[in-house]
Amino acid sequence: MPKEKDDYPTDDRGRIRLYIGYWINGSGKRVQRPFYFGTNPSEVPSRKARVDELWDWTEKQHAIPSESAFQIKEPSPVTSKPVWTQEALGYADQLAKGEVQIVIPRTKGINPATPHHEGGEWVEDESSYASKLRFLAKRFPMIYFVPEEPEAASTGGKTIQQGIDRQIERLALVTPNILDATSLSLFKALDAYAQHIPNENTQPTSSGAVLTGTGVIRLECVERFKQHFKNVPLSSLDFDGCQSLIDYWRNRPLTRSKGRPSKPMSKSYCRHHIKELKRFFRWLRRKKQFGWKQPEDFDDLKWNVLDLDTERTNIYTIRQDIHSIDELKLLYEFGSDLDRLLFLLGLNCSFRGAEAGTLEEHHLFIDQPHPNTKYIKNVCKFDIQPTDRFILYARNKSQIYGEYLLWQETLAAVRWGLTRKQHICARLGITVPFVLVTKDGLPFYRRTSGNKNVSQIFSNKWNKLNKRIKKVFPEFRGLSFGQLRTTATDLVRHHSSGEVASVFEMHGSPTKDDLLDLYSNRPFGRVFQALKDVRETLAPVFDSTSNAFKSSDWDDE
């Protein structure tokens, strides 16, 4: 628990003052150093933790022999015990004031003798500026340094890297019998790998092949490798070298968000980078021009991302957030007809944005019977009624197949959605295969102009609906759009079984036997029965609203 204000000592100006480490005062004595942490007690713990970390590092550096790299001592005139260096002390004062990152300016002065002299003013060149930033980052690894002039630092960093690459290439040429092809650099290999990624991640369109969103994200991931890794020779990527690259992400490095306290990166974010690193190693092994050989014990590498202590014991990461019946009633009551269509596709068919947005007319069996009625009756032991209607859908990316018996409310919603889509297409004179389109005829599920992110229309609409409800019911939780799918799966599982819930969600392997789908059909009859039972449970949700799908607001988004 954070301390109350009275628990922290303050000076006569009300500033919280704590002593951390030692320094040499004006009288030449080694005494404790005071730091001022502002007046807000809630900000003290995070600020103090950063100063404590810097002092711990100062003590450790004091014990390292002076000839060690990045260890520069300022000798004390009084004692051999550790004290704050002037440089570290300056940074510590900034951290105590609440600075999360330290801005490093570009050195300027008056030196007419230098070649960079312009009008009597000397400016540090870009390469020196970038070198200084790199040196500080290595000397004080716990501090996040940022350049005051990012463009100059970036230019200088590229110049330094070009020089390193030229030296590596020159060594490979003049000493071919000593340095083999694996003396080529890691960054050279990553650049070549980045050129290869579009070969695996393009999709045909009416205007030609374009890079997929996945491809864009993979390219960003490779660029991030170059930001976080050193440009080592490929010959250093033996077992230990490979493991060190993987461990960087396994150990979840700290975030570097401007103005926010650092924290370990999320588990999914690090897992994504490790997967891309594994793809890179597989690709590199096949490219003879780099001459890299996969270590013999490559299969022994550790790839799993580590958990934090708080994550291992946090019950909220284990228990799923599920909508209550009362919350579902409010969502259905306050929603527009378009909101209700998304609501019903989520509850009835476990559809999130990707599935709802790629739903096409040929997936809808709303004016015709199920194509496998006899099989469902004879094998699945489910008797399909003449009025039963269905959605038969295969996921756009994985091609995993699902079948859904529609509730009468969902059937009415889908018919309304089709009418809306046909009205918009007729007005614009266009043809679109998807059921969900904007008033401008664009698919709900689409990539943004940069081809990186999926349109946020689903989450945006859901957030607006939650806000409308909270204005009337402030205690309403307002769970995300994706929690509808979680709620639906929870209901199906409790009315049937785990396997049926997995089939309902269109999981790749609903059982432990990965080959089962090759030799048998999925038990959709049991899914249909579970959906009927779930509809009975949800009767109060729909009984409270009688005016659904009677509007003609076709341009609602």
GIPE-V716598 format. One record per helix or strand of 2 or more residues. SS is the DSSP state (alpha for helix, beta for strand). FROM is the first residue (numbers start at 1). TO is the last residue. Records with the same first field share a line. If there is no record, write none. Layout:
# GIPE-V716598
SS: FROM-TO / FROM-TO
This chain:
# GIPE-V716598
alpha: 5-7 / 41-62 / 86-96 / 126-139 / 150-174 / 181-183 / 186-200 / 213-228 / 234-236 / 239-250 / 267-286 / 288-290 / 298-300 / 309-313 / 315-317 / 325-334 / 337-349 / 353-357 / 361-363 / 373-378 / 408-428 / 457-472 / 482-495 / 498-504 / 516-519 / 524-537 / 539-543
beta: 16-24 / 30-36 / 101-104 / 108-109 / 121-123 / 144-147 / 202-203 / 210-211 / 364-365 / 390-394 / 401-405
